[in-house]
Amino acid sequence: MVMRIGGLASGINTDEIIQKLMTAERMPLDRMEQNRTLLEWQRDGYREIYQKLYEMDTKLILDMKKSSTYNSKSVSSSNESAVTATASSSAQNGSYNIEVTNLASSAIKVGGEISFNPNTPLNELDVPVEPGIVTFQTYDVEKGEMVKHEVSIDAGDSLNDILKEINNDKSNNVRAFYDEQSKKVIFETTRTGNYNGQGDEIIFDSDFFNTTLNFNGVTETGGTDAAFKYNGVDFTSKSNTYSLGGVTFEFKNVTETGKKVSLTVDNNVDAAFDSIMKFVDKYNEIVDLVNKSQTEERYRDYKPLTEKQKEEMEDKQVELWEAKAKSGILRGDSILTSGLFDLRQTWYSSVDTGGEVTTLTQIGISTTADYMNGGKLKIDEGKLKEALRENPDEVYKLFSNNTEDKSDPSRGLINKLEDSVESMMKRIEERAGKTTSSLDNYTLGKRIKDLDTRMSDFEDRLLRVESRYWNQFNAMEQAISRLNAQSAQLFSQFGGGM
């Protein structure tokens, strides 16, 4: 920074004068700075709307295309402590009777009590375990036979180290642990069911397991299949779940002899209604946001503040000022007005569903009567739930019947809405870009970049202007200084002659 001192000869406050001159010179730069800020605000406003559209397009619109959204099923059980179930959208409504005679269980083997600390190195025991390989077997479903698993014992390994190694091997289908209270090692399969019809699910081959951990002669328990009657027909399952006809049953307990659990599958109208309501709420949120951008008052006298202006104001004053400066900056924008119109028009379309339901109003959904409200959707809960209960397939087709031909009268409303949403997003992206876009890739970015260049050039010009002012004032000071010197000389001459 150059230190300049002026006014020594003239007594003029040169610095203050030049600052005022430069303030006037900076006015075009201040206007460019304000314009740049305004462009950034507009860009951010577009991007906020884009993000809302993106969220709806990638999540809720996708959900609204799924048959399961409209054909959601609920299952009630007469004895939830014994059997519960879930049903997919393909499940047929009706009743199912289940009698559970046996639950699937994991195979388990408990060794005898051991006398050493599980953290003691095995090669330091009274009867040392030498480093090497020990093995055990479990049933491999793909191979259809018992398969041997190797466990490496290294010098200094403790029992807990070996158990950890066993548990880290996910291919062996077992978990092993030491029980502090009983001082026994327990092996248990990580899956339920009887896989080895010829014998145990867990077999120990090495003395380490049989002698050191006392598994020799231990009887295996568990490892059983679930057994149940479905509408009087016997079935078995390796696990305590079983799927039939789109219904997945979960067995929790054995039923009393001769007692059946009745499960009833029906349309889950509440879940379907909630899904549609969630979509409508999001859609209305977007309409509100876009509509607000078009109805906000524009305060043209409130320009964006420069950094210098902000320094002269309190934070609250800056906040209130900028709220007015930002208001209505997207008002009248053609992308948003035409996009909002296209969204609204979607809901007036009719769809050939092959049934009686062809329009949105028939299922209790309509746009608000107040056009200034932006065309938000409103729902008649009773009418929509009735349609979901009586005609879920037609409601699904009304919304989501997909076809590549956009002029096809059977094309669903959600598919048409998606076209409008993605078209609007594309136009916004061309105008305002995304957070990852460079300035060269969108219209407002190019304008911001152009302003950056002009502002940089103008700042260079201001430096030259300020330097010129100082040179001019310095020249003036030098002239005054010479004049003062000449005057003093003349005065001394006249004074000397008297």
Backbone torsions as a table, in degrees:
resi	resn	phi	psi	omega
1	MET	NA	131.6	-178.6
2	VAL	-85.1	129.0	176.8
3	MET	-92.7	119.8	-179.5
4	ARG	-121.0	136.8	177.4
5	ILE	-125.6	122.2	-178.2
6	GLY	-121.9	171.1	174.2
7	GLY	81.6	11.7	-177.2
8	LEU	-67.6	-35.2	-179.6
9	ALA	-91.0	-40.4	-174.8
10	SER	-88.3	-23.9	-174.5
11	GLY	79.9	5.3	179.2
12	ILE	-81.3	140.5	175.7
13	ASN	-78.6	82.1	-174.5
14	THR	-61.7	-42.0	-176.9
15	ASP	-60.4	-43.5	-179.3
16	GLU	-65.2	-41.4	-179.5
17	ILE	-64.1	-44.5	-178.9
18	ILE	-66.3	-38.3	177.2
19	GLN	-59.1	-41.8	179.9
20	LYS	-68.2	-39.7	176.7
21	LEU	-62.3	-41.1	-179.1
22	MET	-70.4	-30.5	176.1
23	THR	-60.7	-41.8	177.3
24	ALA	-66.7	-41.0	179.4
25	GLU	-64.7	-30.9	-176.2
26	ARG	-78.3	-10.9	-174.0
27	MET	-54.6	-44.1	176.4
28	PRO	-61.7	-36.5	178.7
29	LEU	-66.9	-39.7	177.1
30	ASP	-61.4	-40.0	178.7
31	ARG	-65.5	-38.8	177.1
32	MET	-65.7	-40.1	177.5
33	GLU	-62.5	-41.1	178.1
34	GLN	-65.3	-41.6	178.8
35	ASN	-64.0	-39.0	178.3
36	ARG	-63.8	-44.6	178.0
37	THR	-59.9	-40.9	179.5
38	LEU	-63.6	-40.2	177.9
39	LEU	-64.3	-39.3	177.9
40	GLU	-65.2	-40.6	177.9
41	TRP	-63.3	-42.6	178.5
42	GLN	-62.7	-44.6	178.7
43	ARG	-58.8	-45.5	-179.6
44	ASP	-65.4	-35.7	177.1
45	GLY	-64.4	-44.1	175.6
46	TYR	-59.8	-45.3	-175.9
47	ARG	-66.6	-32.9	176.4
48	GLU	-62.2	-43.1	177.9
49	ILE	-67.3	-41.7	179.0
50	TYR	-58.2	-43.6	-177.8
51	GLN	-63.4	-40.1	178.2
52	LYS	-65.1	-41.7	177.9
53	LEU	-64.5	-40.4	-180.0
54	TYR	-62.8	-44.1	179.5
55	GLU	-61.2	-42.2	179.5
56	MET	-68.9	-39.0	-176.4
57	ASP	-68.4	-40.2	-173.6
58	THR	-88.1	-14.3	-178.1
59	LYS	-122.6	-66.3	-170.7
60	LEU	-71.6	-39.7	177.4
61	ILE	-63.6	-39.0	177.7
62	LEU	-62.3	-43.4	178.3
63	ASP	-63.5	-37.2	-178.4
64	MET	-71.2	-12.5	176.9
65	LYS	-86.4	-12.8	-174.5
66	LYS	-84.5	136.9	176.8
67	SER	-61.1	-33.8	-177.1
68	SER	-64.6	-22.0	178.3
69	THR	-64.5	-35.5	-175.5
70	TYR	-100.0	-23.5	-177.6
71	ASN	-110.8	31.6	178.9
72	SER	-61.0	140.0	-176.7
73	LYS	-115.6	148.5	172.8
74	SER	-120.4	149.8	-179.8
75	VAL	-127.7	126.1	175.6
76	SER	-106.1	145.5	-177.6
77	SER	-121.6	139.9	177.4
78	SER	-76.9	-13.0	178.7
79	ASN	-150.5	85.6	-175.7
80	GLU	-69.0	-18.6	177.6
81	SER	-74.9	-14.2	-179.7
82	ALA	-109.1	-48.1	-177.3
83	VAL	-143.2	132.4	169.1
84	THR	-126.9	171.2	-178.6
85	ALA	-156.5	157.1	170.0
86	THR	-124.5	155.8	-177.1
87	ALA	-132.6	138.1	175.1
88	SER	-81.5	172.0	-178.5
89	SER	-65.5	-18.8	-179.6
90	SER	-83.3	-10.6	-177.9
91	ALA	-67.4	142.3	178.2
92	GLN	-84.1	138.2	176.0
93	ASN	-63.8	144.1	178.6
94	GLY	153.0	-173.6	-178.3
95	SER	-110.0	145.9	-179.2
96	TYR	-131.7	132.8	179.6
97	ASN	-107.1	127.3	-177.6
98	ILE	-125.3	133.7	173.2
99	GLU	-125.4	115.9	-176.7
100	VAL	-96.4	119.5	-179.7
101	THR	-102.2	-18.0	179.0
102	ASN	-158.0	141.1	176.4
103	LEU	-95.7	147.3	174.2
104	ALA	-71.6	141.9	-178.6
105	SER	-138.5	158.9	175.6
106	SER	-80.2	147.1	173.4
107	ALA	-77.5	140.6	-177.4
108	ILE	-141.2	138.5	173.9
109	LYS	-128.7	131.1	-179.6
110	VAL	-114.6	119.8	-179.9
111	GLY	-73.7	171.8	176.7
112	GLY	-76.5	169.1	-178.4
113	GLU	-64.7	137.4	176.9
114	ILE	-110.9	153.9	-171.8
115	SER	-103.9	2.6	-176.1
116	PHE	-113.0	159.6	178.7
117	ASN	-72.3	130.5	-176.6
118	PRO	-66.2	-10.7	178.6
119	ASN	-98.0	-3.4	179.4
120	THR	-76.3	134.0	176.6
121	PRO	-55.5	133.6	-175.1
122	LEU	-64.6	-27.3	-179.6
123	ASN	-80.8	1.2	177.3
124	GLU	-108.6	6.5	179.8
125	LEU	-71.8	164.4	176.8
126	ASP	-56.2	-39.6	172.5
127	VAL	-113.1	91.4	-171.2
128	PRO	-59.7	145.1	172.7
129	VAL	-101.1	116.6	-177.0
130	GLU	-77.7	148.9	175.6
131	PRO	-56.2	146.9	-179.4
132	GLY	161.2	-161.7	-178.5
133	ILE	-113.0	130.4	172.6
134	VAL	-118.5	155.7	-174.0
135	THR	-135.1	155.1	169.2
136	PHE	-146.5	167.7	-175.4
137	GLN	-124.8	145.8	169.9
138	THR	-138.7	165.5	-175.1
139	TYR	-83.0	130.8	176.6
140	ASP	-101.2	116.9	-175.4
141	VAL	-65.5	-43.0	-177.8
142	GLU	-63.7	-40.3	-179.4
143	LYS	-84.4	-18.7	179.5
144	GLY	70.2	30.0	-178.7
145	GLU	-157.5	168.0	175.0
146	MET	-71.6	137.5	-177.5
147	VAL	-123.8	138.2	-177.2
148	LYS	-83.9	139.0	177.8
149	HIS	-120.2	131.0	-178.2
150	GLU	-96.4	141.2	176.4
151	VAL	-126.4	127.1	-177.4
152	SER	-92.5	128.0	174.6
153	ILE	-106.2	115.1	179.0
154	ASP	-101.1	161.0	178.8
155	ALA	-58.6	130.9	179.3
156	GLY	90.6	-7.1	178.4
157	ASP	-68.6	142.5	173.8
158	SER	-102.3	174.8	176.7
159	LEU	-59.9	-42.3	-179.7
160	ASN	-63.0	-32.6	175.6
161	ASP	-64.7	-40.9	179.9
162	ILE	-66.8	-42.9	179.8
163	LEU	-64.0	-37.2	177.5
164	LYS	-64.4	-41.2	178.2
165	GLU	-62.7	-40.6	178.8
166	ILE	-63.3	-44.3	-177.7
167	ASN	-70.1	-26.4	179.1
168	ASN	-74.8	-17.3	179.3
169	ASP	-89.8	98.7	-175.7
170	LYS	-74.1	-10.2	-177.4
171	SER	-81.2	-12.4	-174.5
172	ASN	-89.3	-7.3	175.3
173	ASN	60.4	27.9	176.4
174	VAL	-135.2	159.3	167.2
175	ARG	-125.7	144.7	-176.6
176	ALA	-132.1	139.5	179.7
177	PHE	-155.0	160.5	179.9
178	TYR	-102.5	128.2	178.7
179	ASP	-94.0	115.0	-176.2
180	GLU	-60.8	-37.5	-174.5
181	GLN	-72.9	-48.4	-177.7
182	SER	-86.3	-13.0	-176.9
183	LYS	58.9	41.1	-179.6
184	LYS	-126.8	153.5	175.1
185	VAL	-96.2	137.0	-177.3
186	ILE	-121.2	130.5	172.4
187	PHE	-111.0	134.3	-179.0
188	GLU	-144.0	138.1	177.9
189	THR	-71.3	146.1	-179.7
190	THR	-84.9	1.2	177.9
191	ARG	-129.6	154.5	175.3
192	THR	-91.6	163.8	174.2
193	GLY	111.2	160.2	178.6
194	ASN	-100.5	107.3	-178.2
195	TYR	-101.1	-36.9	-179.3
196	ASN	-96.1	91.6	-178.0
197	GLY	-65.4	-12.3	-176.9
198	GLN	-95.5	-6.1	-177.6
199	GLY	172.0	-149.8	-175.8
200	ASP	-69.6	156.3	176.1
201	GLU	-83.6	-23.9	179.7
202	ILE	-126.1	124.1	179.9
203	ILE	-127.7	131.0	-179.7
204	PHE	-101.0	131.3	-176.9
205	ASP	-102.3	-21.9	-168.6
206	SER	-107.7	152.4	177.1
207	ASP	-60.2	-30.4	-179.8
208	PHE	-55.5	-45.8	179.6
209	PHE	-75.6	-47.9	-172.9
210	ASN	-71.5	-37.8	-175.1
211	THR	-102.8	-55.2	-177.2
212	THR	-64.3	-42.4	-179.1
213	LEU	-98.2	2.9	172.7
214	ASN	60.7	45.3	175.3
215	PHE	-94.8	-3.7	-177.3
216	ASN	-63.5	124.6	177.7
217	GLY	78.7	3.8	-179.7
218	VAL	-71.9	137.1	178.7
219	THR	-86.8	132.2	177.6
220	GLU	-81.0	138.2	175.1
221	THR	-118.5	162.7	-179.8
222	GLY	76.5	-153.4	-178.1
223	GLY	69.5	39.8	-177.0
224	THR	-110.3	154.7	174.2
225	ASP	-86.5	153.8	170.8
226	ALA	-75.1	143.4	177.2
227	ALA	-129.2	131.8	-177.9
228	PHE	-154.1	161.3	175.0
229	LYS	-108.8	127.5	176.7
230	TYR	-109.7	111.5	-175.4
231	ASN	48.6	40.3	175.4
232	GLY	89.0	-4.2	-178.7
233	VAL	-103.4	135.3	-177.9
234	ASP	-76.6	136.3	176.2
235	PHE	-139.0	157.0	171.7
236	THR	-128.8	159.0	-179.3
237	SER	-148.4	140.6	177.0
238	LYS	-68.6	-24.7	-179.7
239	SER	-121.8	177.9	179.9
240	ASN	-92.9	25.1	170.5
241	THR	-129.7	151.7	180.0
242	TYR	-155.6	134.4	-177.8
243	SER	-110.3	132.5	177.9
244	LEU	-142.4	124.6	174.1
245	GLY	55.4	37.0	178.9
246	GLY	84.6	-1.0	178.0
247	VAL	-109.1	128.5	178.0
248	THR	-107.8	114.3	-179.0
249	PHE	-90.6	143.8	175.4
250	GLU	-123.4	119.3	-178.0
251	PHE	-91.5	125.3	-177.4
252	LYS	-112.8	-22.5	-178.3
253	ASN	-160.9	157.2	175.2
254	VAL	-73.5	137.4	178.9
255	THR	-83.8	158.3	177.1
256	GLU	-65.2	146.8	-178.1
257	THR	-54.9	126.3	178.6
258	GLY	81.6	-7.0	-180.0
259	LYS	-96.9	129.1	179.9
260	LYS	-109.1	149.5	174.5
261	VAL	-99.5	127.6	179.5
262	SER	-98.0	125.4	177.7
263	LEU	-117.3	131.1	-176.4
264	THR	-116.0	124.3	178.6
265	VAL	-99.4	130.0	179.5
266	ASP	-145.5	165.8	177.2
267	ASN	-64.8	131.8	177.6
268	ASN	-90.5	80.7	-175.4
269	VAL	-62.3	-39.6	-177.6
270	ASP	-62.7	-42.3	179.9
271	ALA	-65.3	-42.3	178.1
272	ALA	-63.9	-43.1	178.4
273	PHE	-61.4	-44.2	-179.3
274	ASP	-62.5	-38.3	179.2
275	SER	-64.5	-44.3	179.0
276	ILE	-66.7	-39.7	179.9
277	MET	-63.9	-37.7	178.8
278	LYS	-63.2	-41.5	177.9
279	PHE	-65.4	-45.6	-178.6
280	VAL	-61.6	-40.9	178.8
281	ASP	-61.0	-42.9	179.9
282	LYS	-67.0	-41.8	178.5
283	TYR	-61.1	-46.0	-179.6
284	ASN	-64.7	-32.7	176.8
285	GLU	-63.1	-41.2	178.9
286	ILE	-67.7	-43.9	178.2
287	VAL	-59.9	-42.2	177.6
288	ASP	-59.2	-45.7	-177.5
289	LEU	-63.5	-47.1	-179.5
290	VAL	-67.6	-42.8	-178.8
291	ASN	-62.9	-39.1	178.2
292	LYS	-61.3	-39.5	-179.8
293	SER	-64.8	-22.2	-178.0
294	GLN	-98.2	-11.3	-176.9
295	THR	-114.8	-9.0	177.8
296	GLU	-62.1	142.9	176.1
297	GLU	-72.3	141.9	179.7
298	ARG	-100.5	119.8	179.5
299	TYR	-101.5	89.3	-172.6
300	ARG	-71.2	-18.4	178.3
301	ASP	-78.1	-12.1	179.9
302	TYR	-99.7	95.2	178.8
303	LYS	-86.6	156.5	173.9
304	PRO	-55.5	141.4	-178.7
305	LEU	-79.6	141.6	172.1
306	THR	-79.3	165.3	179.3
307	GLU	-60.2	-37.2	179.7
308	LYS	-66.7	-39.1	178.2
309	GLN	-65.1	-38.5	178.9
310	LYS	-63.2	-37.0	-179.2
311	GLU	-64.0	-25.3	-177.3
312	GLU	-91.1	0.7	-177.1
313	MET	-121.9	158.6	174.3
314	GLU	-78.2	158.1	-177.3
315	ASP	-56.5	-43.1	-178.8
316	LYS	-64.8	-38.1	177.9
317	GLN	-64.6	-40.6	177.7
318	VAL	-62.5	-43.8	-178.9
319	GLU	-61.4	-46.0	-179.4
320	LEU	-66.6	-39.6	179.6
321	TRP	-63.4	-47.7	-176.8
322	GLU	-67.6	-28.8	176.6
323	ALA	-61.0	-40.6	178.0
324	LYS	-74.8	-36.9	-179.1
325	ALA	-65.1	-33.5	-179.7
326	LYS	-82.4	-20.8	-175.1
327	SER	-61.2	128.5	172.8
328	GLY	72.3	16.7	-175.8
329	ILE	-71.5	-15.4	176.5
330	LEU	-107.9	7.9	-176.3
331	ARG	-62.8	134.7	178.9
332	GLY	80.0	5.3	-179.0
333	ASP	-66.4	129.3	-174.3
334	SER	-68.4	-33.6	179.3
335	ILE	-61.6	-45.2	-176.2
336	LEU	-76.3	-40.5	-179.5
337	THR	-67.3	-43.2	179.7
338	SER	-71.8	-35.9	177.7
339	GLY	-63.6	-42.8	178.3
340	LEU	-64.1	-37.6	177.4
341	PHE	-63.5	-44.0	-179.9
342	ASP	-63.6	-40.5	178.2
343	LEU	-60.8	-45.4	-178.9
344	ARG	-63.7	-41.8	-177.1
345	GLN	-64.5	-26.4	-179.7
346	THR	-53.8	-43.4	-171.7
347	TRP	-74.1	-13.1	178.2
348	TYR	-86.0	-6.1	-177.7
349	SER	-72.7	153.2	172.0
350	SER	-107.0	153.2	-176.5
351	VAL	-128.9	131.7	176.0
352	ASP	-79.7	98.3	-178.6
353	THR	-92.8	-4.6	-175.5
354	GLY	80.0	7.1	-179.9
355	GLY	-138.8	-159.3	-177.0
356	GLU	-80.7	-28.5	-177.7
357	VAL	-81.6	114.6	-178.3
358	THR	-130.8	-15.1	-178.9
359	THR	-131.4	160.8	-177.6
360	LEU	-66.3	-37.1	-177.0
361	THR	-65.3	-25.0	-180.0
362	GLN	-67.1	-21.7	-180.0
363	ILE	-107.8	13.7	173.3
364	GLY	89.6	18.1	177.5
365	ILE	-118.9	130.7	-179.5
366	SER	-147.7	165.5	174.6
367	THR	-86.5	152.0	-179.5
368	THR	-65.3	148.9	-176.6
369	ALA	-69.5	-30.2	-177.8
370	ASP	-77.0	108.6	-177.9
371	TYR	-64.1	-31.8	179.5
372	MET	-67.5	-13.3	177.6
373	ASN	-79.2	-3.9	173.4
374	GLY	87.8	6.2	178.4
375	GLY	78.6	36.5	176.4
376	LYS	-68.1	158.9	179.8
377	LEU	-92.9	144.4	172.7
378	LYS	-128.6	151.7	-172.1
379	ILE	-124.1	133.0	168.3
380	ASP	-90.5	102.0	-172.2
381	GLU	-57.1	-46.2	-177.7
382	GLY	-62.5	-42.9	-177.4
383	LYS	-69.1	-39.7	179.4
384	LEU	-67.4	-43.4	-179.8
385	LYS	-65.0	-35.3	177.0
386	GLU	-64.0	-42.2	179.2
387	ALA	-65.3	-39.0	178.8
388	LEU	-68.5	-30.4	179.8
389	ARG	-77.4	-41.8	-172.8
390	GLU	-91.7	-35.8	-175.0
391	ASN	-136.4	56.6	-177.4
392	PRO	-60.3	-34.9	-179.4
393	ASP	-67.0	-39.5	179.4
394	GLU	-71.5	-34.7	175.7
395	VAL	-64.1	-42.4	177.9
396	TYR	-59.7	-46.6	-179.8
397	LYS	-65.4	-37.7	177.8
398	LEU	-57.3	-43.0	-178.5
399	PHE	-83.9	-44.1	-161.0
400	SER	-124.8	10.2	179.0
401	ASN	-63.3	114.8	-172.4
402	ASN	-100.6	142.0	175.0
403	THR	-154.0	145.7	-179.0
404	GLU	-68.8	-28.8	-178.7
405	ASP	-80.7	109.9	-176.5
406	LYS	-69.3	-14.7	178.2
407	SER	-93.7	-2.6	-179.8
408	ASP	-63.9	125.5	-178.3
409	PRO	-64.7	-12.2	179.5
410	SER	-92.9	1.0	-179.3
411	ARG	-66.3	128.6	-174.3
412	GLY	-70.1	157.2	-177.3
413	LEU	-63.0	-39.5	-179.6
414	ILE	-64.9	-36.6	178.0
415	ASN	-66.7	-37.7	176.7
416	LYS	-68.4	-40.8	178.1
417	LEU	-62.4	-41.1	179.5
418	GLU	-59.6	-39.8	177.2
419	ASP	-59.1	-45.4	-178.5
420	SER	-67.2	-41.8	-179.2
421	VAL	-63.9	-45.8	-177.1
422	GLU	-70.2	-32.4	175.1
423	SER	-65.5	-42.4	178.7
424	MET	-64.9	-42.4	178.9
425	MET	-62.6	-40.7	-179.3
426	LYS	-62.3	-43.5	-179.2
427	ARG	-68.0	-38.1	177.4
428	ILE	-65.3	-41.2	-179.7
429	GLU	-63.8	-38.0	177.5
430	GLU	-64.9	-34.7	-178.8
431	ARG	-81.7	-44.9	-169.9
432	ALA	-119.4	-5.5	179.4
433	GLY	66.1	-172.7	173.7
434	LYS	-115.7	173.6	-177.7
435	THR	-60.9	-24.3	-178.9
436	THR	-92.7	-2.0	-175.6
437	SER	-78.3	142.4	173.0
438	SER	-82.4	161.5	-176.0
439	LEU	-58.9	-28.4	-177.2
440	ASP	-73.6	-11.4	-170.2
441	ASN	-98.7	3.9	176.9
442	TYR	-151.1	158.6	-170.1
443	THR	-59.6	-52.1	-178.9
444	LEU	-63.7	-33.5	178.7
445	GLY	-63.4	-40.1	178.5
446	LYS	-64.9	-37.8	178.2
447	ARG	-68.9	-38.7	176.7
448	ILE	-64.1	-42.5	179.4
449	LYS	-63.8	-40.4	178.3
450	ASP	-62.9	-41.7	177.8
451	LEU	-64.6	-39.5	177.8
452	ASP	-57.8	-43.3	179.6
453	THR	-65.3	-46.0	-178.9
454	ARG	-64.7	-39.6	179.6
455	MET	-65.8	-40.0	178.8
456	SER	-64.3	-43.6	178.2
457	ASP	-63.6	-39.9	-177.8
458	PHE	-68.2	-36.7	177.7
459	GLU	-63.8	-38.1	175.3
460	ASP	-62.7	-40.6	179.4
461	ARG	-63.5	-41.3	-179.7
462	LEU	-61.9	-38.0	177.1
463	LEU	-60.8	-40.5	179.6
464	ARG	-68.4	-41.1	179.4
465	VAL	-63.0	-45.4	-179.5
466	GLU	-62.7	-40.6	177.9
467	SER	-62.5	-38.7	178.7
468	ARG	-64.4	-42.8	178.2
469	TYR	-59.6	-44.9	-179.3
470	TRP	-64.2	-39.7	177.9
471	ASN	-62.3	-41.2	179.9
472	GLN	-64.9	-45.1	-179.8
473	PHE	-68.3	-36.3	177.5
474	ASN	-64.1	-39.3	177.4
475	ALA	-62.6	-41.8	178.5
476	MET	-62.4	-44.0	179.7
477	GLU	-61.4	-40.0	179.9
478	GLN	-65.4	-40.2	178.7
479	ALA	-64.5	-43.7	179.2
480	ILE	-64.3	-39.7	179.9
481	SER	-62.2	-42.4	178.0
482	ARG	-65.3	-39.5	178.9
483	LEU	-63.3	-42.4	178.6
484	ASN	-62.8	-39.3	-179.8
485	ALA	-65.9	-42.9	178.7
486	GLN	-64.3	-41.1	179.1
487	SER	-62.3	-42.1	-179.9
488	ALA	-64.5	-37.9	-180.0
489	GLN	-66.3	-44.5	178.9
490	LEU	-62.7	-42.4	-179.3
491	PHE	-61.2	-40.6	-178.4
492	SER	-67.8	-34.4	178.2
493	GLN	-67.8	-43.4	179.0
494	PHE	-66.2	-38.4	-178.4
495	GLY	-67.9	-34.4	-177.0
496	GLY	-71.6	-26.4	-178.1
497	GLY	-77.2	-15.6	-178.4
498	MET	-86.1	NA	NA
